[in-house]
Amino acid sequence: MAATDQAVLETEDWDFDPVAYANSGGCELIFRDDAYGHWKAEWNDSQIDMSPESAVMDMNWRGERLTVVRATMHNCDRIWFIVGKTIVLCEQFFQAVCTWNSSGTGAIAVFEEGYFSRDEELREQIKEKQLSDLVLNEDILSKLAGGVRDFFTQKEWYGQSSIPWKRGVILHGPPGNGKTQTIRALVNELNVSTIYVRSLYDRHFNSEKCLNRIYKRARETAPSIVIMEDVDSLINDRNKSYFLNELDGFRTLSGVMTVVTTNHLEKLDVAIRNRPSRFDVEIEFPNPSAESRAAYLGESLCLTKLKPEFATLVIKRTKGLSFAGLQEVVRSSIARHMKIMNLESAITQALDEVVGERKVNPTKAKKKKPSK
């Protein structure tokens, strides 16, 4: 076929990622050894991940052969050229790749450096996450059940009540108590299009433009979830007004749930918190109570088989630790137990390391004399 018989479609759209599409099985990628290629290699999970900087490659798609050329410009912009026998074929391939990358039930799009990328690895990581597997207190479970877990089934109820079908949820509390794991379990359970915002920084777009792109995508792919962890580091005085306008401005967010987290609720701007149309659910993830610590450590470290006074001391010494801190106590105790073969000593040494308090032997602790 002569070169003049070829149609060429040019695009700079960041949703067009044919290599990721090929890796997902959408088409067959054929490397062109006879053509110029500048590829970037990354070592990931004991294998090489290749991505083109400037390269020519062929794609077998639905029985058709297309040539795809990527060119990286001096200002770091990228341009793709799709070459096929007809412009209609090029357009169909472009649409298929962009649709796969930007939407789909259960799809997770990570927003970073101004553009979206579909993250199949993250999707796989959360596939087995279940809320029932997490240690959550009754207050958290009650608030999750009351309009969060069932939000996407309530469209008709919202319409009948003349209430905009949208929701804002704030998960707050000290780090290490399950906010991220709860979000992952929710994403897995709800199985709707998800946008995970990793940053609002880009050399080409300001944060306001990034927010516009995020919520434009959320509307296009609704029902959808927008996730912003550590929201107080993403939203600042410069972009706050634009963020609030996206949440409850003129353009509707029908079918969109925004879930944010913060370790410092008191630092979150009152304009974000004090208006129900923006964030109407606040769920606290506190450090575990004595009862929760006893249940977690009792099962993990077999405390019920040790001296009652020792078990009581362990629960007291872990006051103020997060679940992540308790996990570290368990890991350290198990590692030491394998060496010194005495569980009480192993736990005591682990507590000294993690908690950093003075070691106390409960069986030999002396009573303080009353002051005169």
URFENHU-V558526 format. One record per residue. N is the residue number from 1. RES is the residue in one letter. SS is DSSP state (~ for helix, > for strand, _ for the rest). OMEGA is omega in radians with two decimals (999 if undefined). Layout:
# URFENHU-V558526
((N	RES	SS	OMEGA) (N	RES	SS	OMEGA))
This chain:
# URFENHU-V558526
((1	M	_	-3.12) (2	A	_	-3.12) (3	A	~	-3.12) (4	T	~	3.12) (5	D	~	-3.08) (6	Q	_	3.02) (7	A	>	-3.10) (8	V	>	3.07) (9	L	>	-3.13) (10	E	>	3.10) (11	T	>	3.00) (12	E	_	-3.06) (13	D	_	-3.11) (14	W	_	3.07) (15	D	_	3.14) (16	F	_	3.14) (17	D	_	-3.04) (18	P	~	3.13) (19	V	~	3.08) (20	A	~	3.11) (21	Y	~	3.10) (22	A	~	3.13) (23	N	~	3.13) (24	S	_	3.13) (25	G	_	-3.11) (26	G	_	3.10) (27	C	_	3.13) (28	E	>	3.11) (29	L	>	-3.14) (30	I	>	3.13) (31	F	>	-3.14) (32	R	_	3.13) (33	D	_	-3.08) (34	D	_	-3.09) (35	A	_	3.13) (36	Y	_	3.09) (37	G	>	3.03) (38	H	>	-3.04) (39	W	>	3.10) (40	K	>	-3.10) (41	A	>	3.04) (42	E	>	3.12) (43	W	>	-3.02) (44	N	>	3.11) (45	D	_	3.06) (46	S	_	3.05) (47	Q	>	-3.12) (48	I	>	2.99) (49	D	>	-3.09) (50	M	>	3.05) (51	S	>	-3.06) (52	P	>	2.94) (53	E	>	2.99) (54	S	>	-3.03) (55	A	>	3.05) (56	V	>	-3.14) (57	M	>	3.08) (58	D	>	3.11) (59	M	>	2.95) (60	N	>	-3.05) (61	W	>	3.10) (62	R	_	3.09) (63	G	_	-3.14) (64	E	>	3.08) (65	R	>	3.05) (66	L	>	3.02) (67	T	>	-3.12) (68	V	>	-3.12) (69	V	>	3.03) (70	R	>	3.08) (71	A	>	3.07) (72	T	>	-3.05) (73	M	_	-3.08) (74	H	_	3.14) (75	N	_	3.08) (76	C	_	2.99) (77	D	_	3.11) (78	R	>	3.12) (79	I	>	3.08) (80	W	>	3.01) (81	F	>	3.09) (82	I	>	-3.09) (83	V	>	3.13) (84	G	>	-3.06) (85	K	_	3.06) (86	T	_	3.11) (87	I	~	3.11) (88	V	~	3.11) (89	L	~	3.13) (90	C	~	-3.14) (91	E	~	-3.13) (92	Q	~	3.10) (93	F	~	3.10) (94	F	~	-3.13) (95	Q	~	-3.12) (96	A	~	-3.13) (97	V	~	-3.11) (98	C	~	3.11) (99	T	~	3.11) (100	W	~	-3.05) (101	N	~	-2.97) (102	S	~	-3.05) (103	S	_	3.14) (104	G	_	-3.13) (105	T	_	3.11) (106	G	_	-3.13) (107	A	_	3.09) (108	I	>	3.09) (109	A	>	3.10) (110	V	>	3.10) (111	F	>	-3.11) (112	E	>	3.11) (113	E	_	3.00) (114	G	_	-3.13) (115	Y	>	-3.11) (116	F	>	2.97) (117	S	>	-3.13) (118	R	>	-3.03) (119	D	_	3.14) (120	E	~	3.12) (121	E	~	3.09) (122	L	~	3.09) (123	R	~	3.13) (124	E	~	-3.10) (125	Q	~	-3.05) (126	I	~	-3.01) (127	K	_	-3.11) (128	E	_	-3.11) (129	K	_	3.11) (130	Q	_	3.10) (131	L	~	-3.12) (132	S	~	3.14) (133	D	~	-3.08) (134	L	_	3.08) (135	V	_	-3.11) (136	L	_	-3.14) (137	N	_	-3.04) (138	E	~	3.14) (139	D	~	3.12) (140	I	~	-3.13) (141	L	~	-3.14) (142	S	~	-3.12) (143	K	~	3.07) (144	L	~	-3.14) (145	A	~	-3.05) (146	G	_	3.01) (147	G	_	3.08) (148	V	_	-3.11) (149	R	_	-3.10) (150	D	_	-3.07) (151	F	~	-3.03) (152	F	~	3.05) (153	T	~	-3.00) (154	Q	_	-3.09) (155	K	~	-3.12) (156	E	~	3.14) (157	W	~	3.11) (158	Y	~	-3.14) (159	G	~	3.13) (160	Q	~	-3.13) (161	S	_	-3.12) (162	S	_	3.11) (163	I	_	3.10) (164	P	_	-3.10) (165	W	_	3.11) (166	K	>	-3.09) (167	R	>	3.04) (168	G	>	-3.06) (169	V	>	3.07) (170	I	>	3.01) (171	L	>	-3.05) (172	H	>	3.13) (173	G	_	-3.11) (174	P	_	3.14) (175	P	_	3.05) (176	G	_	-3.10) (177	N	_	2.93) (178	G	_	-3.12) (179	K	~	-3.12) (180	T	~	3.14) (181	Q	~	3.09) (182	T	~	3.11) (183	I	~	-3.13) (184	R	~	3.10) (185	A	~	3.10) (186	L	~	3.13) (187	V	~	3.13) (188	N	~	-3.09) (189	E	~	-3.07) (190	L	~	3.01) (191	N	_	3.05) (192	V	_	3.11) (193	S	>	-3.04) (194	T	>	3.05) (195	I	>	3.12) (196	Y	>	-3.07) (197	V	>	-3.13) (198	R	_	3.09) (199	S	_	3.05) (200	L	_	-3.11) (201	Y	_	3.00) (202	D	_	-3.10) (203	R	_	-3.08) (204	H	_	-3.08) (205	F	_	3.00) (206	N	_	-3.06) (207	S	~	3.10) (208	E	~	3.10) (209	K	~	3.11) (210	C	~	3.11) (211	L	~	3.10) (212	N	~	-3.14) (213	R	~	-3.13) (214	I	~	-3.07) (215	Y	~	2.98) (216	K	~	3.09) (217	R	~	-3.13) (218	A	~	3.12) (219	R	~	-3.09) (220	E	~	-3.05) (221	T	~	-3.12) (222	A	_	0.11) (223	P	_	-3.02) (224	S	>	3.09) (225	I	>	3.00) (226	V	>	-3.08) (227	I	>	3.06) (228	M	>	3.07) (229	E	_	-3.08) (230	D	_	-3.03) (231	V	~	-3.14) (232	D	~	3.06) (233	S	~	-3.14) (234	L	~	-3.09) (235	I	_	-3.11) (236	N	_	-3.10) (237	D	_	-3.09) (238	R	_	-3.05) (239	N	_	-3.07) (240	K	~	-3.10) (241	S	~	3.14) (242	Y	~	3.10) (243	F	~	-3.14) (244	L	~	3.13) (245	N	~	3.08) (246	E	~	-3.09) (247	L	~	-3.07) (248	D	~	3.13) (249	G	_	-3.04) (250	F	_	-3.10) (251	R	_	-3.06) (252	T	_	3.06) (253	L	_	-3.08) (254	S	_	3.11) (255	G	_	-3.12) (256	V	>	3.03) (257	M	>	3.08) (258	T	>	-3.14) (259	V	>	3.13) (260	V	>	3.07) (261	T	>	3.03) (262	T	>	3.03) (263	N	_	-3.07) (264	H	_	-3.10) (265	L	~	-3.10) (266	E	~	3.13) (267	K	~	-3.12) (268	L	_	-3.07) (269	D	_	-3.11) (270	V	~	3.13) (271	A	~	3.10) (272	I	~	-3.04) (273	R	~	-2.90) (274	N	_	3.04) (275	R	_	-3.05) (276	P	_	-3.11) (277	S	_	3.13) (278	R	_	3.10) (279	F	_	-3.05) (280	D	_	3.10) (281	V	>	3.03) (282	E	>	-3.12) (283	I	>	-3.12) (284	E	>	3.05) (285	F	_	-3.07) (286	P	_	2.96) (287	N	_	-3.04) (288	P	_	3.10) (289	S	_	3.12) (290	A	~	3.14) (291	E	~	3.13) (292	S	~	3.12) (293	R	~	3.13) (294	A	~	-3.14) (295	A	~	-3.09) (296	Y	~	-3.10) (297	L	~	3.13) (298	G	~	3.14) (299	E	~	-3.06) (300	S	~	-3.04) (301	L	~	3.11) (302	C	_	-3.10) (303	L	~	-3.11) (304	T	~	-3.14) (305	K	~	3.14) (306	L	_	-3.13) (307	K	_	-3.13) (308	P	~	-3.11) (309	E	~	3.11) (310	F	~	3.11) (311	A	~	3.12) (312	T	~	3.13) (313	L	~	3.13) (314	V	~	-3.13) (315	I	~	3.14) (316	K	~	-3.07) (317	R	~	3.14) (318	T	_	3.10) (319	K	_	3.13) (320	G	_	3.08) (321	L	_	3.02) (322	S	_	3.06) (323	F	~	3.08) (324	A	~	3.09) (325	G	~	3.10) (326	L	~	3.09) (327	Q	~	3.13) (328	E	~	3.07) (329	V	~	-3.14) (330	V	~	-3.14) (331	R	~	-3.10) (332	S	~	3.14) (333	S	~	-3.13) (334	I	~	3.13) (335	A	~	-3.13) (336	R	~	-3.11) (337	H	~	3.14) (338	M	~	-3.11) (339	K	~	-3.01) (340	I	~	3.01) (341	M	_	3.07) (342	N	_	-2.99) (343	L	~	-3.14) (344	E	~	3.12) (345	S	~	-3.14) (346	A	~	3.14) (347	I	~	-3.14) (348	T	~	3.12) (349	Q	~	3.11) (350	A	~	3.11) (351	L	~	3.11) (352	D	~	-3.11) (353	E	~	-3.03) (354	V	~	-3.07) (355	V	_	3.09) (356	G	_	3.13) (357	E	_	3.14) (358	R	_	-3.14) (359	K	_	3.14) (360	V	_	3.03) (361	N	_	-3.03) (362	P	_	-3.10) (363	T	_	-3.10) (364	K	_	-3.11) (365	A	_	-3.12) (366	K	_	3.08) (367	K	_	3.10) (368	K	_	3.06) (369	K	_	3.10) (370	P	_	3.13) (371	S	_	-3.11) (372	K	_	999))
